[in-house]
Amino acid sequence: MNYLSKTITALLLSCITLQAEDDFFRKARQANIDSENKIEKAYHAVSKILSEQKKTNHVKTATFKKLPLKTNHVKTTFTQLVPLLHPEISSTIDTSVYAKNIILSKDETIAYIADTRSGVQIVDTQKSKIINKLDTPGSAMDLEISEDQRYLFVADKDAGIQIIDIQNPNDTYIVGSLETLSDAKSIALSEDNRYLFVTNENSGLVIVDVQNKTKPRKIAHIRTKGYAEDIALSLDGKHAFIATGAFGLQVVDIRNITKPRTIAKLDTPDYAQGITLSKNANYAFIADNKSGMQIINLANLHSPKIVSSLKTQNQATSITLSNDQKTAYIADYESGMQVVDISNIYKPQLTHTLDTKSYAENIKLSKDSHKAYIADGWSGLVIVNI
């Protein structure tokens, strides 16, 4: 074969190679981001073709590294795309209205969904199906389960709180209720299960004695500077940490349960709407809307300080930590679930992301951190293998 023939052959093989790559990226662009497995399959198919061509023709193939791939929410390169494929949706359970929050039973066989206007949806996680529904007077926003697994507490927006008997998940009913000062947004149950802490949007924090489930009673109230959006309690029961919207974090001393008092405030860059504490309560993780995740050092409760942050793709609404405290799972609204390495608290790094069909509002993890349960707005409950 003369020089010209060899040159033409090499050029043709290169064109075939580039065409194969073009086909791959065309398929990737056309694929819906919810169907990431299709992209992965396309990648493996093209890799096989290119590998065979390289072996038989000894032609240098083009690299993927500089070719851009645009998805619905993020512009990235192929080499950045690979780790984003890791979490996989195993099932989706459509709820009646809008899944806002979720809590799991101790054995993780039952998931209770705060489904806003439709109340509480009860899901058998083994069979991935709804087994019961209980309408509530208001709009279910948040949930807590008593230690003995007998009662479910619901922040029911304009209807205050509802206490539900869940001893038999197939036959549930409301046993007690209490109107709070304004819209009940989120709740936290004290370690001894005696008190329920309720964030009341524009009127602050209400503390409720729930020892008598049929007659809960308000025992204290403290105002917050901004809208009281979410709450977390220290394990020792001495302090409450409140996400107060435009005004960031508010730290409240609750050692005297009838006379709570604010001991510190810390503004955050955007709108604090979710809060989670590390197990040792040394750090607070704030879901700060468009500014993403803010990590706050609580070593000095009277002077908390932001030590690091990570901007997410959309709007961070809530944060859940893995059992080993090395990973943060962020519900990022339109962008689904963001997985962040926090092993170095001062340098959090995004490692994976998984877009969901609707709006990721809240995430709960299995005890072994192998499954994530996402309250995904209009699409209901999404169960993810991680």
N, C-alpha and C positions, 0 to 999 in steps of 0.2 A: 504494500500500500504506500503510495507516494505521500509527500509531506502535506500537500493540499487536501488529500482525502482524509488523512489523520486529523487535520485541523477541523474539517467540516464535521467529522464524526464526533469529535470532542465537544464542539459547539452544540450539536444536536442533543447529546447526552446532558449537557449543562442545562439546555432549555427544558428538557424533560424533568430534570431535578427541580428547577425553579418553578415549573408548572405544578409539580406535586406540592411544593411548599405553598404556592398561591392557592391551590385547591384546599389545602388544610386550613389556611387562615380565612378563606371564604366560608368554609363550613363553620369555623369557630365564630365568625361574625354573625352568621345566620342563626346559630344555635341560641336558644334562650338561656340566660344565665342560670335559670332554675334547673336546667338539664345539663349540668356540668359533666356528667358521665359521658354524654355524647362527644364533648370536646376531647375528653381523655381517650375515648375509643378512636376518634379521628387521628389524634396524635400518634397512638401506637401503630395504627395502620400505615400512616405516612412514614414513620420511622422505619418500619419494616421494609417498605419500598425503597427508601433512600439507602438503607443499609445494604440491600441486595444489589442496587445499582453501583454502589461504591466498591463492593467486592468484585463484581464482574467486569466493570469498566475502568476501575482505578481513576475515576474522575473526582477531583476535589469538589465536594458539595458545599453549598452556601450555608452559613450559620444562621440559627434562629435568633441569636441574641439581640440583633438590632431591629428586628421586624416588629412593629407595634401591633398590639391587639387591643381593640376597643370593645369594652363590654358596656352594659347598661350604666354602670356607676363609676367605673375606674378605668383609666387609660394606663396600660401596663405593657411590659414586654413578655414574650413567651416564657423566659426563664423565671420571671416573677409570677407567672400564672400557675406553675406547677404546684407550689405549696398551697395555693388557694383551693385546690380540688380535694383536700383531705377530708373535711367533715362531709358526711353523706346523709341526706334525708331518708329515713327509713319508712316513715308514714306521716300522713296528715289527717287529722280528724276535724272535720268542719263543725263548728259550733253555730248556735242559732244567730248570734249577732256579732259581737266584737270582743275577742279574747284579750283582756287587759292584763290579767295576772294569773299566776298558777302556784299551787302548792301540792306537794306529794305526801302520801301516807308514809309511815315509817318503813313499811315493806316495799314501797314504791309500786305497788300493784294498782293503786288508785291515784288519779290526778283530779284535783278540784280546780275548775277554771272559773275565774271571775269574768263573766261574759257580759258585762255592762247591763244593758236593759233586759236581757233575758235571765239575769240572776246567776245561779251557779249551775255549771254543767259538770257532771261526774263521769269520768272516763276510766274504763278498764284498760290500763296500759299494756297488759299482756295480749289482749285481743284487739287493741286499737279501736275501740268503739265506745260510744256514749251509752251508759247503762241507766242513767237517771238525770233528771233536771229538776231544779227547784227555783221557781220564780221568786224574786224578792221584791219588796215594795218600792225600792229605789233603783239604783244602777250599781251593780257589784263592781268594785274597783280593786279590792285587795282582800287577802285571806290569811288566816292563821289557824293552826290546829292545836288543840290542847294536848299536853304530854300523854294523857291516857287514850288519845285518839277517839274520844267520845263526842267532842264538840268542835264545830267549825265556826270561827268568828269572821264576819264579813263587814268590811267597810262599804256601806251601801249608799254612798254619796248623799243625796238630799234626805234619805230616810235614816241617816245615822248609822248605827251598827245593828247587825242581826246575829243572833246566836242560834246555831242549827245543830240538832241532834243527828250525828252521822254514825251511830253505832252499827246501823245496817245501811250501807251506802245505797242500797236499792229502795230504802224506805226512809227518807229524811224529812224533817219538819222543823219549823222555827219554834224555839222554846222561849226565847226572850229577845227584846229589842230595846233600843234607847235612842232617842233623837239627840243629836249633838248640836253644837252651836251653828255650824254651817256645813258645807259639803264634806263628808268624811272621805278622805283620799287614800290614806294608807294606815296600817295598824301594825303594832308590835306587841307581843305577849311577854310579860315578865317571866323570868326563869322559874319562879314558883307558881306561875299560872294564876296568880291572884289579881293581877292588874292588866288592863288593856290600854295601850297608849295610842291615841287616835289623832292623826293630823287632820286639821279642819280648815284646809285651804286658807281663806282670808281671816280666820279667827284664831289661828295658832294650834296649840296642843291641848287636848282634853285627856285627862286620866280617869279611867272608869274601873270601879271595883266590880269584878265579874265572878266573885266567889259564889254568889247566888245566881245561877245561870238564868233563872226565870225573872229575876229582878236586878239587872245591872244598874249601878248608880254612879253618877258623876261625882268625883271627890276633889278634883282640882282642875285648874285651867291656867295656862300661861300663853300670852300673846307672842307671836313672832313678828319680826320686822317685815318680812315678805310673806308670800303665800307658803303655808306649810305643805310641802309636797310629799315628803317621805321621811321615814324615821328608822333608826337602828339603835339598839340598846347594848350597853356594855354587859359582858357576862356576869360581872359582879353586881349588876343591878343598881349601880350608883349614878350612872349618867345616861342621858338620852342625846342622840345626835340627829339634828333635823336639817334636811335639805330645804332651804327656804327660798327657792326660786331665784329671783334677781338679786337677792342678798346673800346667797351662798350658804355657808354652814353656821348653825347656831348650836352651841353646846349648853345643855341644861343639867344642873345638879338635881337629882331626884331622890337623894337619900332621905329627905323628909318628903314622903309621897304626897302629902296634902299641901305642901308649900314648895313647889318646884321653883328654881331660880336660874336665870341665865348667867353663865360665868364667862362665856366667850362667843365672839362672832368672827367670821372670816369670809370676806367677799371672794367670789370666784369669777373668772372671766366672763361667763355667760349666765345660764339659767340652771341652777342646781335642782334637778328633779328626781334624782335617785341617789341613795347612799348605802354603802356596805362597809362593814368593819372587818379588819383582819382578825383572826382568832385571838391574838394576843392584845387586840385593841390598840396597837401602836400606830396603826394607820387607818385612815378613812379614805374610801374610794368614792369619788363623787362623779355621777353621770351628769355632765354639765352642758347638755344640749349640743350646740354647734362647736363648742370648744373641746368636746370629747371627754376624756377621762382626766380628772385631777386627783393626784395622790397627795394626801395631807398627813403630815407628821403630827401625832397626838401626844408626844412625849410630855409636853407641857400643855395640859388641858386649858390653861388660861391664856395660852398664846399659840394656837395651832398654826402651822405653816405649810404652804404648798411646796413640796420638794421635787415633784416632776409631773409631767402631763403627757398625754398622747392624743392628738387630734384624730378623730375617726372620720369615716367617709361621709356620714350624714349627721344624725342627731342622737347622741347617746342618751338613752332613757333610763337604763338600769344596768347594774353591774353585779355579777356573781363570781365568787372565787372558787377555784378547785380545792379539794380537800387538803392537798399538800401546800396550798397557798402560793403556788408558783405560776399559776395561770389565771388571768381574768377573762371572763366571758361577758362581752358588752352587747346588750340589745341596742342596736343602732338604727332603729326605726326603719326607714326605707331601705337601708343597706343590709338588713338582716343581722347576723351574728358576727361579731369581730372577736377573734381569739388573740390574746396578748400575753406575751411572756413577761412576767413581773418578778422573775427570780432575782434580777437586779432592780430594786425598787426605784433607783434613780435613773434608770434607762429602760423604761418599758418599750417592748418591740412587738409590732404586729406580726403574727406568724401565719394566721389563716383567716379567711373570711368565708361566709356562706350567705349568699343572698336568699331571701325567702319571698314568697309570693306577695305578702302584704306588708304590714308594719310590725317589726319585732318590738314588743313592749317589755317583755320580762323573760328571764331565763332561769330555769332551775336545773341542777345537775343530779345525776344518780350518785350514790355514795362512792362508787369506784371511779367516778368522773368519765365513764365510758359512753354515757348517754346525756344528751341535753334535751330538755323539754322547753319549747319556746311558745309563749303566748303571742300569737302572730296576727293580732288584729282581725281583719275580715276573713282570713283563711283559717282561723281557729287554732288548734294545738298542732305544733309540728314537733315530731320526735326525730332526733338526729343521732347518728352513730359518730362518736368522736374518738 
